[in-house]
Amino acid sequence: MCHESSGTALSPTIGIGKGTVSLEDLEKAELIFVVGQNPGTNHPRMLGTLAECRRNGGKVVAVNPLPEAGLLRFKDPQTPKGLLADGERTSDEFLQIRVGGDQALFQALGHLLLKKEAEAPGTIVDREFIESSTDGFADYADARKDLNWAEIELATGLERTEIEHIAELLAASKATIFCWALGITQQPHSVDTIKEIVNLLLLQGNFGKPGAGACPVRGHSNVQGDRTFGIWEKPRKTSCSDSTQNSASAHRANTATTQPRRCMPWPVARSTCSSPSAGTSRWR
């Protein structure tokens, strides 16, 4: 499936292979990253939500190789301003990244956040969350200690000052959401790139609270719901057998008088990051 790399990256890191946020979270976020995704053409319902986030004081950072119109400005035909004026901005910042350079960008942001934390301990990194709900942080911090800026600039196509500015926004945010779509998932190193996104979210404790989390944006109706119910290219054998045995068609139920039995047992997915006591997330 198109988001299989998202599930592959998220399952071993946060314990669930899908997103952890709702539309309400997007409206409450202080900072939203829209990476490898063009809401204007692929997810128009999201445009109004991004605009609402900005009206509530949040900021939106778009990261994409092309400056798509929907990433920059949105004309809502249901509002007078959208019909008569130039609409409103979709994003506050736009990073025109080089194709395949996202992983390097996220590594650089992690380096900068850790550097800021070292300069002012307790101001950037959520130590309580990390100690209670994650493991492997020391290895991650050690891997991000040194950075070759020449290589980062070459890989991303961005200036160091651009990345440092985004790091300032990220450091100031107390509720951050990362959204991504096929511009990330279809890269050769997509799994590692998504794991870097998770690392950044874990660093500031951006799971299990309003306005924060991971948001792999699906391309078709209810793909996320399908995954919750175990429907993907390699479904569990129990899912397939139970679906067949318990389906309404198999029982030939009279739907006018009988309520079909629901399929049991379906795999239940719970995020291990919903609370400090729920489980442990892994740095990758």
Backbone as CSV, one residue per row, in Angstrom:
resi,resn,N_x,N_y,N_z,CA_x,CA_y,CA_z,C_x,C_y,C_z
1,MET,0.829,-1.201,0.000,0.000,0.000,0.000,0.868,1.257,0.000
2,CYS,0.266,2.376,-0.359,1.044,3.598,-0.543,1.694,4.083,0.746
3,HIS,1.074,3.804,1.893,1.623,4.240,3.183,2.222,3.073,3.961
4,GLU,2.613,2.012,3.266,3.168,0.866,3.980,4.433,1.238,4.740
5,SER,5.217,2.149,4.167,6.437,2.574,4.863,6.105,3.296,6.167
6,SER,4.955,3.974,6.219,4.553,4.630,7.467,4.297,3.596,8.556
7,GLY,3.548,2.550,8.204,3.288,1.502,9.175,4.548,0.787,9.608
8,THR,5.450,0.558,8.642,6.705,-0.124,8.950,7.567,0.700,9.894
9,ALA,7.528,2.020,9.750,8.331,2.895,10.608,7.672,3.144,11.959
10,LEU,6.352,3.304,11.966,5.664,3.682,13.195,5.464,2.516,14.161
11,SER,5.176,1.339,13.638,4.864,0.202,14.515,5.969,-0.109,15.520
12,PRO,7.243,-0.218,15.090,8.288,-0.539,16.070,8.724,0.647,16.928
13,THR,8.307,1.858,16.563,8.749,3.029,17.316,7.708,3.512,18.320
14,ILE,6.447,3.624,17.899,5.417,4.096,18.828,4.350,3.040,19.101
15,GLY,4.469,1.865,18.471,3.556,0.774,18.791,2.262,0.762,18.024
16,ILE,2.108,1.643,17.046,0.895,1.677,16.236,1.273,2.136,14.834
17,GLY,0.711,1.493,13.816,1.121,1.783,12.448,0.287,2.805,11.736
18,LYS,-0.268,3.760,12.456,-1.096,4.787,11.823,-0.960,6.089,12.596
19,GLY,-1.728,7.089,12.187,-1.626,8.401,12.803,-2.142,8.435,14.230
20,THR,-1.725,9.456,14.961,-2.108,9.584,16.373,-2.890,10.864,16.646
21,VAL,-3.347,11.549,15.601,-4.028,12.830,15.804,-5.395,12.828,15.131
22,SER,-6.197,13.828,15.473,-7.506,14.049,14.867,-7.522,15.434,14.233
23,LEU,-8.607,15.755,13.535,-8.729,17.090,12.951,-8.711,18.162,14.038
24,GLU,-9.304,17.846,15.178,-9.311,18.810,16.282,-7.895,19.098,16.771
25,ASP,-7.036,18.092,16.746,-5.644,18.308,17.147,-4.949,19.273,16.201
26,LEU,-5.231,19.153,14.908,-4.610,20.049,13.932,-4.987,21.500,14.206
27,GLU,-6.211,21.727,14.618,-6.655,23.091,14.908,-6.020,23.639,16.181
28,LYS,-5.624,22.743,17.100,-5.046,23.165,18.377,-3.525,23.232,18.351
29,ALA,-2.906,22.750,17.295,-1.442,22.680,17.245,-0.818,24.069,17.232
30,GLU,0.350,24.167,17.838,1.125,25.404,17.769,1.996,25.428,16.519
31,LEU,2.342,24.243,16.015,3.190,24.147,14.830,2.838,22.877,14.068
32,ILE,2.617,23.025,12.758,2.324,21.880,11.898,3.324,21.850,10.753
33,PHE,3.948,20.709,10.550,4.787,20.480,9.379,3.970,19.712,8.343
34,VAL,3.950,20.216,7.121,3.299,19.528,6.005,4.412,19.122,5.048
35,VAL,4.762,17.845,5.043,5.959,17.376,4.350,5.593,16.391,3.243
36,GLY,6.073,16.660,2.032,5.817,15.744,0.926,4.344,15.551,0.646
37,GLN,3.584,16.610,0.782,2.131,16.534,0.657,1.600,17.841,0.090
38,ASN,0.611,17.763,-0.807,-0.008,18.958,-1.357,-1.508,18.927,-1.072
39,PRO,-1.938,19.505,0.043,-3.357,19.458,0.396,-4.263,20.064,-0.670
40,GLY,-3.773,21.049,-1.410,-4.604,21.718,-2.395,-5.165,20.795,-3.457
41,THR,-4.406,19.802,-3.870,-4.858,18.880,-4.912,-5.257,17.514,-4.372
42,ASN,-4.679,17.106,-3.254,-4.903,15.743,-2.777,-5.739,15.642,-1.503
43,HIS,-5.719,16.673,-0.679,-6.458,16.628,0.584,-7.110,17.987,0.845
44,PRO,-8.030,18.415,-0.022,-8.604,19.765,0.107,-9.331,20.000,1.425
45,ARG,-9.866,18.940,2.035,-10.542,19.106,3.332,-9.579,19.643,4.381
46,MET,-8.304,19.393,4.178,-7.300,19.786,5.160,-6.976,21.278,5.086
47,LEU,-7.248,21.910,3.939,-6.890,23.316,3.767,-7.584,24.206,4.796
48,GLY,-8.868,23.969,4.991,-9.596,24.755,5.973,-9.081,24.534,7.385
49,THR,-8.650,23.310,7.670,-8.112,22.993,8.993,-6.788,23.700,9.230
50,LEU,-5.936,23.737,8.207,-4.666,24.453,8.332,-4.908,25.946,8.535
51,ALA,-5.887,26.478,7.806,-6.219,27.894,7.963,-6.733,28.174,9.373
52,GLU,-7.522,27.255,9.920,-8.042,27.419,11.276,-6.911,27.382,12.294
53,CYS,-5.930,26.519,12.068,-4.764,26.471,12.951,-4.056,27.818,12.974
54,ARG,-3.880,28.418,11.809,-3.199,29.702,11.735,-4.038,30.797,12.389
55,ARG,-5.356,30.748,12.217,-6.219,31.743,12.861,-6.158,31.621,14.383
56,ASN,-5.884,30.415,14.863,-5.772,30.189,16.307,-4.389,30.521,16.852
57,GLY,-3.511,31.023,15.981,-2.181,31.412,16.430,-1.084,30.420,16.117
58,GLY,-1.443,29.285,15.513,-0.440,28.292,15.150,0.305,28.671,13.885
59,LYS,1.393,27.967,13.626,2.183,28.194,12.422,2.265,26.906,11.612
60,VAL,2.376,27.066,10.298,2.458,25.927,9.384,3.731,26.038,8.565
61,VAL,4.505,24.969,8.552,5.730,24.899,7.758,5.529,23.860,6.664
62,ALA,5.607,24.278,5.413,5.471,23.367,4.281,6.853,22.999,3.759
63,VAL,7.066,21.708,3.516,8.342,21.211,3.010,8.058,20.405,1.754
64,ASN,8.531,20.893,0.605,8.204,20.234,-0.653,9.176,20.691,-1.737
65,PRO,9.511,19.832,-2.689,10.411,20.254,-3.773,9.809,21.323,-4.676
66,LEU,8.465,21.346,-4.803,7.791,22.324,-5.652,6.911,23.244,-4.811
67,PRO,6.904,24.537,-5.121,6.033,25.474,-4.396,4.597,25.395,-4.912
68,GLU,3.907,24.314,-4.581,2.530,24.120,-5.031,1.644,25.249,-4.508
69,ALA,0.671,25.649,-5.338,-0.199,26.766,-4.968,-0.928,26.505,-3.656
70,GLY,-1.410,25.267,-3.473,-2.156,24.939,-2.270,-1.324,24.953,-1.004
71,LEU,-0.001,24.920,-1.160,0.879,24.991,0.003,1.110,26.423,0.454
72,LEU,0.775,27.374,-0.415,1.083,28.773,-0.138,-0.146,29.605,0.213
73,ARG,-1.259,29.395,-0.521,-2.446,30.224,-0.305,-3.704,29.423,-0.629
74,PHE,-4.779,29.704,0.104,-6.020,28.954,-0.027,-7.190,29.915,-0.182
75,LYS,-7.979,29.723,-1.243,-9.200,30.493,-1.453,-10.399,29.607,-1.118
76,ASP,-11.048,29.908,-0.028,-12.198,29.122,0.401,-13.455,29.674,-0.271
77,PRO,-14.071,28.925,-1.198,-15.252,29.438,-1.906,-16.469,29.599,-1.013
78,GLN,-16.412,29.107,0.211,-17.545,29.212,1.122,-17.475,30.453,2.010
79,THR,-16.449,31.274,1.807,-16.322,32.502,2.592,-16.226,33.705,1.657
80,PRO,-16.715,34.878,2.084,-16.610,36.079,1.243,-15.164,36.414,0.890
81,LYS,-14.267,36.258,1.856,-12.858,36.557,1.604,-12.288,35.634,0.539
82,GLY,-12.723,34.385,0.567,-12.237,33.443,-0.428,-12.772,33.736,-1.814
83,LEU,-13.996,34.244,-1.893,-14.608,34.535,-3.186,-14.131,35.854,-3.779
84,LEU,-13.967,36.872,-2.937,-13.712,38.218,-3.429,-12.259,38.658,-3.317
85,ALA,-11.520,38.071,-2.408,-10.134,38.494,-2.191,-9.163,37.409,-2.654
86,ASP,-7.938,37.545,-2.226,-6.901,36.591,-2.615,-6.833,35.385,-1.692
87,GLY,-7.822,35.246,-0.807,-7.804,34.125,0.119,-6.859,34.383,1.278
88,GLU,-6.407,33.323,1.898,-5.475,33.450,3.014,-4.331,32.465,2.871
89,ARG,-3.237,32.788,3.514,-2.049,31.947,3.407,-2.287,30.590,4.051
90,THR,-1.752,29.566,3.406,-1.838,28.217,3.957,-0.684,27.947,4.901
91,SER,0.492,28.446,4.560,1.688,28.175,5.364,2.408,29.470,5.718
92,ASP,3.125,29.429,6.825,3.930,30.573,7.251,5.340,30.490,6.693
93,GLU,5.827,29.275,6.524,7.176,29.054,6.005,7.123,27.978,4.928
94,PHE,7.941,28.157,3.893,8.037,27.139,2.844,9.500,26.798,2.609
95,LEU,9.821,25.515,2.732,11.173,25.035,2.468,11.166,24.243,1.168
96,GLN,11.823,24.784,0.156,11.892,24.082,-1.132,13.071,23.103,-1.090
97,ILE,12.794,21.960,-0.544,13.836,20.979,-0.283,14.184,20.192,-1.538
98,ARG,15.386,19.706,-1.600,15.808,18.844,-2.704,15.153,17.469,-2.539
99,VAL,14.781,16.858,-3.661,14.139,15.544,-3.620,15.025,14.553,-2.858
100,GLY,14.446,13.896,-1.866,15.178,12.916,-1.079,15.983,13.498,0.064
101,GLY,15.872,14.801,0.302,16.678,15.434,1.342,15.997,15.573,2.688
102,ASP,14.803,15.009,2.825,14.026,15.192,4.054,14.709,14.578,5.277
103,GLN,15.278,13.399,5.118,15.926,12.749,6.259,17.068,13.603,6.798
104,ALA,17.850,14.174,5.906,18.952,15.042,6.331,18.419,16.272,7.063
105,LEU,17.300,16.814,6.595,16.686,17.968,7.261,16.284,17.620,8.690
106,PHE,15.631,16.490,8.870,15.163,16.111,10.203,16.327,15.788,11.136
107,GLN,17.393,15.232,10.586,18.580,14.986,11.405,19.201,16.302,11.866
108,ALA,19.219,17.281,10.964,19.763,18.590,11.325,18.904,19.270,12.388
109,LEU,17.591,19.154,12.262,16.703,19.744,13.266,16.903,19.082,14.628
110,GLY,17.076,17.761,14.632,17.348,17.068,15.885,18.645,17.542,16.519
111,HIS,19.667,17.718,15.694,20.958,18.218,16.176,20.803,19.592,16.817
112,LEU,20.053,20.464,16.155,19.893,21.827,16.656,19.082,21.866,17.953
113,LEU,18.048,21.039,18.049,17.265,21.003,19.284,18.111,20.519,20.459
114,LEU,18.915,19.495,20.222,19.778,18.987,21.289,20.838,20.012,21.682
115,LYS,21.306,20.770,20.708,22.283,21.820,20.989,21.665,22.905,21.865
116,LYS,20.420,23.279,21.546,19.726,24.276,22.352,19.471,23.755,23.768
117,GLU,19.151,22.481,23.878,18.923,21.885,25.193,20.195,21.896,26.024
118,ALA,21.332,21.645,25.383,22.612,21.654,26.102,22.943,23.052,26.611
119,GLU,22.549,24.067,25.849,22.817,25.446,26.242,21.888,25.912,27.359
120,ALA,20.662,25.385,27.360,19.682,25.767,28.388,18.914,24.521,28.810
121,PRO,19.507,23.692,29.672,18.891,22.417,30.071,17.466,22.586,30.605
122,GLY,16.605,21.685,30.147,15.230,21.685,30.623,14.288,22.581,29.863
123,THR,14.771,23.254,28.821,13.919,24.192,28.087,13.388,23.631,26.770
124,ILE,14.024,22.616,26.230,13.646,22.107,24.914,13.180,20.655,24.979
125,VAL,13.994,19.801,25.540,13.723,18.365,25.580,12.801,18.031,26.754
126,ASP,11.798,17.196,26.483,10.879,16.758,27.534,11.492,15.549,28.242
127,ARG,12.324,15.814,29.234,13.058,14.752,29.926,12.123,13.776,30.637
128,GLU,11.080,14.288,31.243,10.156,13.417,31.975,9.512,12.405,31.033
129,PHE,9.069,12.886,29.872,8.455,11.995,28.885,9.468,10.977,28.374
130,ILE,10.661,11.434,28.069,11.695,10.549,27.528,12.064,9.458,28.523
131,GLU,12.233,9.832,29.784,12.652,8.857,30.792,11.548,7.855,31.126
132,SER,10.304,8.290,31.054,9.204,7.408,31.448,8.618,6.611,30.287
133,SER,8.761,7.121,29.058,8.022,6.513,27.947,8.864,6.121,26.746
134,THR,10.182,6.265,26.819,11.018,5.911,25.670,12.265,5.165,26.129
135,ASP,12.947,4.552,25.177,14.277,4.031,25.455,15.172,4.285,24.248
136,GLY,16.470,4.254,24.451,17.420,4.486,23.374,17.772,5.937,23.127
137,PHE,17.355,6.834,24.021,17.606,8.259,23.789,19.096,8.586,23.752
138,ALA,19.869,7.969,24.616,21.307,8.271,24.678,21.987,7.976,23.350
139,ASP,21.606,6.876,22.713,22.187,6.531,21.412,21.799,7.559,20.354
140,TYR,20.532,7.994,20.394,20.081,9.008,19.439,20.842,10.314,19.639
141,ALA,20.952,10.751,20.872,21.647,12.006,21.168,23.108,11.937,20.745
142,ASP,23.731,10.787,20.948,25.127,10.624,20.554,25.278,10.687,19.038
143,ALA,24.309,10.106,18.317,24.365,10.107,16.853,24.151,11.501,16.274
144,ARG,23.461,12.377,17.006,23.173,13.728,16.506,24.142,14.770,17.060
145,LYS,25.147,14.330,17.783,26.065,15.269,18.426,26.857,16.074,17.405
146,ASP,27.368,15.408,16.392,28.169,16.071,15.362,27.392,16.132,14.056
147,LEU,27.605,17.212,13.313,26.874,17.404,12.063,27.773,18.079,11.042
148,ASN,27.784,17.565,9.829,28.532,18.161,8.733,27.576,19.045,7.936
149,TRP,27.647,20.339,8.158,26.688,21.244,7.528,26.840,21.302,6.016
150,ALA,28.023,21.093,5.514,28.209,21.073,4.062,27.412,19.927,3.445
151,GLU,27.430,18.773,4.103,26.674,17.626,3.603,25.168,17.854,3.741
152,ILE,24.759,18.472,4.832,23.336,18.752,5.040,22.817,19.716,3.976
153,GLU,23.557,20.768,3.715,23.133,21.743,2.709,23.100,21.123,1.325
154,LEU,24.048,20.243,1.035,24.072,19.573,-0.265,22.881,18.632,-0.408
155,ALA,22.572,17.888,0.642,21.480,16.913,0.589,20.111,17.581,0.528
156,THR,19.948,18.680,1.242,18.636,19.325,1.332,18.415,20.418,0.299
157,GLY,19.500,21.017,-0.188,19.356,22.171,-1.066,18.961,23.423,-0.311
158,LEU,19.066,23.392,1.016,18.685,24.520,1.864,19.909,25.152,2.503
159,GLU,19.791,26.432,2.815,20.853,27.117,3.535,20.778,26.774,5.027
160,ARG,21.907,26.806,5.656,21.951,26.519,7.097,21.045,27.463,7.865
161,THR,21.021,28.730,7.467,20.192,29.711,8.173,18.703,29.375,8.060
162,GLU,18.279,28.816,6.930,16.880,28.409,6.769,16.522,27.316,7.768
163,ILE,17.398,26.335,7.887,17.145,25.220,8.799,17.171,25.697,10.245
164,GLU,18.090,26.587,10.563,18.178,27.110,11.928,16.921,27.899,12.297
165,HIS,16.355,28.607,11.332,15.121,29.351,11.591,13.969,28.399,11.917
166,ILE,13.856,27.305,11.178,12.803,26.328,11.443,13.025,25.661,12.795
167,ALA,14.275,25.440,13.150,14.585,24.864,14.463,14.122,25.788,15.586
168,GLU,14.211,27.101,15.374,13.728,28.058,16.370,12.222,27.905,16.568
169,LEU,11.485,27.748,15.471,10.037,27.555,15.565,9.708,26.257,16.288
170,LEU,10.449,25.208,15.953,10.215,23.905,16.571,10.532,23.943,18.063
171,ALA,11.606,24.610,18.418,11.995,24.699,19.827,10.960,25.462,20.650
172,ALA,10.323,26.450,20.034,9.354,27.279,20.756,7.989,26.614,20.893
173,SER,7.711,25.613,20.070,6.394,24.978,20.065,6.255,23.966,21.192
174,LYS,5.099,23.987,21.834,4.780,23.015,22.881,3.793,21.960,22.388
175,ALA,3.351,22.095,21.147,2.414,21.127,20.567,2.642,21.095,19.059
176,THR,3.362,20.085,18.598,3.762,20.003,17.193,3.191,18.757,16.534
177,ILE,2.741,18.918,15.304,2.256,17.803,14.491,3.067,17.738,13.208
178,PHE,3.486,16.555,12.828,4.113,16.324,11.533,3.125,15.579,10.643
179,CYS,2.784,16.183,9.500,1.948,15.536,8.492,2.818,15.170,7.295
180,TRP,2.578,14.009,6.717,3.321,13.632,5.517,2.473,12.718,4.647
181,ALA,2.849,12.651,3.385,2.127,11.794,2.445,3.135,11.126,1.510
182,LEU,2.733,10.889,0.262,3.534,10.050,-0.622,4.865,10.661,-1.019
183,GLY,5.011,11.978,-0.857,6.311,12.582,-1.119,7.380,12.061,-0.181
184,ILE,6.950,11.523,0.958,7.864,10.883,1.903,7.836,9.365,1.748
185,THR,6.641,8.803,1.683,6.521,7.339,1.736,7.068,6.630,0.509
186,GLN,7.178,7.329,-0.614,7.653,6.675,-1.833,9.145,6.883,-2.084
187,GLN,9.848,7.430,-1.120,11.299,7.559,-1.249,11.969,6.213,-0.971
188,PRO,13.139,5.961,-1.560,13.849,4.697,-1.297,14.170,4.490,0.183
189,HIS,14.418,5.588,0.906,14.749,5.492,2.331,13.615,6.077,3.179
190,SER,12.382,5.806,2.762,11.223,6.406,3.422,11.069,5.968,4.873
191,VAL,11.320,4.699,5.167,11.146,4.208,6.535,12.072,4.942,7.498
192,ASP,13.332,5.082,7.119,14.282,5.792,7.983,13.912,7.266,8.124
193,THR,13.377,7.850,7.048,12.963,9.252,7.109,11.814,9.442,8.092
194,ILE,10.841,8.549,8.049,9.701,8.642,8.966,10.141,8.403,10.405
195,LYS,11.106,7.522,10.603,11.632,7.307,11.954,12.296,8.572,12.488
196,GLU,12.904,9.359,11.601,13.488,10.632,12.043,12.398,11.617,12.453
197,ILE,11.258,11.566,11.763,10.118,12.394,12.167,9.675,12.012,13.574
198,VAL,9.557,10.711,13.812,9.159,10.230,15.137,10.167,10.670,16.195
199,ASN,11.446,10.605,15.864,12.474,11.036,16.814,12.264,12.481,17.247
200,LEU,11.961,13.349,16.285,11.732,14.758,16.613,10.510,14.925,17.513
201,LEU,9.455,14.170,17.221,8.257,14.257,18.053,8.519,13.747,19.465
202,LEU,9.248,12.642,19.573,9.570,12.095,20.890,10.439,13.055,21.696
203,LEU,11.310,13.750,21.008,12.266,14.632,21.678,11.572,15.667,22.557
204,GLN,10.426,16.167,22.086,9.704,17.190,22.841,8.411,16.663,23.463
205,GLY,8.267,15.346,23.500,7.084,14.760,24.126,5.798,15.043,23.392
206,ASN,5.845,15.047,22.061,4.671,15.405,21.272,3.793,14.202,20.927
207,PHE,3.479,13.428,21.944,2.508,12.344,21.813,1.623,12.349,23.049
208,GLY,0.372,11.956,22.870,-0.520,11.824,24.008,-0.989,13.122,24.610
209,LYS,-0.979,14.200,23.833,-1.498,15.472,24.332,-2.160,16.210,23.175
210,PRO,-3.065,17.140,23.460,-3.784,17.847,22.400,-2.841,18.622,21.482
211,GLY,-3.152,18.611,20.198,-2.403,19.408,19.235,-1.040,18.876,18.891
212,ALA,-0.794,17.601,19.139,0.538,17.051,18.903,0.448,15.616,18.417
213,GLY,1.442,15.214,17.595,1.496,13.819,17.182,1.909,13.631,15.741
214,ALA,1.770,12.395,15.284,2.142,11.996,13.926,0.895,11.880,13.066
215,CYS,0.980,12.388,11.830,-0.190,12.401,10.951,0.179,11.970,9.538
216,PRO,0.280,10.658,9.278,0.438,10.200,7.899,-0.892,10.380,7.173
217,VAL,-0.933,11.270,6.191,-2.195,11.624,5.542,-2.481,10.642,4.415
218,ARG,-3.569,9.915,4.547,-3.931,8.877,3.583,-4.508,9.479,2.312
219,GLY,-4.482,8.690,1.254,-4.938,9.186,-0.036,-6.308,8.715,-0.450
220,HIS,-6.880,7.760,0.276,-8.195,7.227,-0.081,-9.084,7.178,1.152
221,SER,-10.384,7.102,0.921,-11.333,7.129,2.025,-11.151,5.935,2.957
222,ASN,-10.995,6.248,4.214,-10.934,5.276,5.310,-9.814,4.253,5.196
223,VAL,-8.706,4.628,4.585,-7.554,3.731,4.586,-7.059,3.517,6.014
224,GLN,-7.117,4.578,6.819,-6.671,4.437,8.205,-7.586,3.490,8.966
225,GLY,-8.889,3.575,8.726,-9.817,2.658,9.374,-9.581,1.223,8.949
226,ASP,-9.279,1.034,7.666,-8.967,-0.310,7.183,-7.780,-0.893,7.932
227,ARG,-6.770,-0.068,8.129,-5.573,-0.573,8.804,-5.865,-0.910,10.266
228,THR,-6.722,-0.126,10.893,-7.106,-0.428,12.263,-7.725,-1.818,12.359
229,PHE,-8.493,-2.189,11.346,-9.163,-3.483,11.337,-8.320,-4.586,10.707
230,GLY,-7.044,-4.313,10.491,-6.153,-5.362,10.017,-6.197,-5.613,8.533
231,ILE,-6.769,-4.675,7.757,-6.867,-4.868,6.315,-5.683,-4.196,5.639
232,TRP,-4.743,-4.978,5.182,-3.603,-4.476,4.431,-3.063,-5.609,3.592
233,GLU,-1.912,-5.418,2.951,-1.452,-6.418,1.993,-1.035,-7.734,2.640
234,LYS,-0.748,-7.721,3.949,-0.385,-8.943,4.660,-1.235,-9.068,5.928
235,PRO,-2.545,-9.286,5.771,-3.410,-9.349,6.952,-3.116,-10.572,7.802
236,ARG,-3.408,-10.453,9.083,-3.253,-11.597,9.975,-4.230,-12.693,9.585
237,LYS,-3.813,-13.937,9.723,-4.670,-15.057,9.346,-5.966,-15.052,10.141
238,THR,-5.896,-14.673,11.414,-7.106,-14.643,12.233,-8.092,-13.607,11.722
239,SER,-7.578,-12.504,11.178,-8.469,-11.474,10.649,-9.255,-12.017,9.471
240,CYS,-8.562,-12.719,8.566,-9.211,-13.260,7.372,-10.243,-14.321,7.741
241,SER,-9.870,-15.266,8.608,-10.776,-16.360,8.951,-11.980,-15.861,9.731
242,ASP,-11.757,-14.953,10.678,-12.868,-14.444,11.469,-13.815,-13.618,10.626
243,SER,-13.248,-12.879,9.666,-14.089,-12.074,8.795,-15.027,-12.964,7.998
244,THR,-14.505,-14.076,7.493,-15.312,-14.992,6.696,-16.362,-15.689,7.546
245,GLN,-15.974,-16.149,8.720,-16.874,-16.916,9.573,-17.994,-16.066,10.153
246,ASN,-17.706,-14.797,10.414,-18.672,-13.965,11.124,-19.385,-12.945,10.250
247,SER,-19.103,-12.946,8.955,-19.715,-11.950,8.087,-21.205,-12.206,7.941
248,ALA,-21.942,-11.159,7.602,-23.388,-11.289,7.445,-23.731,-12.230,6.305
249,SER,-22.946,-12.180,5.228,-23.234,-13.038,4.085,-23.028,-14.501,4.429
250,ALA,-22.008,-14.790,5.268,-21.746,-16.177,5.645,-22.881,-16.736,6.487
251,HIS,-23.453,-15.909,7.337,-24.546,-16.361,8.195,-25.899,-16.289,7.484
252,ARG,-25.946,-15.621,6.327,-27.204,-15.459,5.611,-28.277,-14.885,6.536
253,ALA,-27.872,-13.898,7.312,-28.805,-13.331,8.285,-29.898,-12.552,7.585
254,ASN,-31.073,-12.567,8.162,-32.173,-11.757,7.686,-31.951,-10.345,8.215
255,THR,-31.418,-9.472,7.375,-31.019,-8.146,7.848,-32.200,-7.295,8.271
256,ALA,-33.409,-7.705,7.873,-34.579,-6.932,8.275,-34.917,-7.161,9.741
257,THR,-34.558,-8.333,10.259,-34.913,-8.651,11.642,-33.722,-9.015,12.510
258,THR,-32.562,-9.283,11.868,-31.400,-9.749,12.621,-30.213,-8.833,12.391
259,GLN,-29.553,-8.451,13.447,-28.343,-7.639,13.325,-27.144,-8.554,13.115
260,PRO,-26.408,-8.378,12.005,-25.248,-9.240,11.753,-24.227,-9.125,12.869
261,ARG,-23.586,-10.245,13.170,-22.537,-10.235,14.179,-21.322,-9.504,13.650
262,ARG,-20.680,-8.739,14.497,-19.455,-8.078,14.075,-18.304,-9.071,14.105
263,CYS,-17.310,-8.815,13.297,-16.166,-9.713,13.199,-15.345,-9.668,14.479
264,MET,-15.080,-10.811,15.056,-14.297,-10.902,16.288,-13.332,-12.064,16.192
265,PRO,-12.127,-11.991,16.702,-11.577,-10.765,17.284,-10.792,-9.990,16.253
266,TRP,-10.976,-8.702,16.187,-10.156,-7.848,15.335,-8.939,-7.404,16.129
267,PRO,-7.823,-7.176,15.443,-6.649,-6.675,16.167,-6.910,-5.271,16.669
268,VAL,-6.649,-5.038,17.933,-6.864,-3.720,18.532,-5.541,-2.987,18.587
269,ALA,-5.493,-1.802,17.995,-4.254,-1.019,17.970,-4.335,0.087,18.999
270,ARG,-3.367,0.130,19.883,-3.301,1.199,20.886,-1.912,1.813,20.861
271,SER,-1.861,3.106,20.861,-0.568,3.778,20.884,0.089,3.605,22.242
272,THR,1.336,3.204,22.237,2.056,3.061,23.498,2.472,4.408,24.054
273,CYS,2.159,5.478,23.322,2.566,6.807,23.778,1.399,7.611,24.329
274,SER,0.237,7.003,24.480,-0.918,7.768,24.930,-0.744,8.314,26.340
275,SER,0.050,7.642,27.136,0.343,8.128,28.482,1.657,7.529,28.928
276,PRO,2.326,8.140,29.898,3.614,7.616,30.343,3.562,6.174,30.797
277,SER,2.400,5.724,31.285,2.316,4.362,31.794,1.894,3.360,30.739
278,ALA,1.588,3.856,29.528,1.029,2.966,28.516,2.070,2.080,27.866
279,GLY,3.311,2.496,27.826,4.313,1.666,27.193,5.567,2.453,26.910
280,THR,6.422,1.876,26.098,7.708,2.493,25.816,7.907,2.661,24.327
281,SER,8.284,3.858,23.909,8.586,4.127,22.510,10.082,4.000,22.291
282,ARG,10.451,3.696,21.069,11.853,3.424,20.788,12.435,4.461,19.830
283,TRP,13.612,4.953,20.177,14.349,5.847,19.298,15.024,5.013,18.230
284,ARG,14.965,5.491,16.978,15.541,4.740,15.861,16.504,5.614,15.075
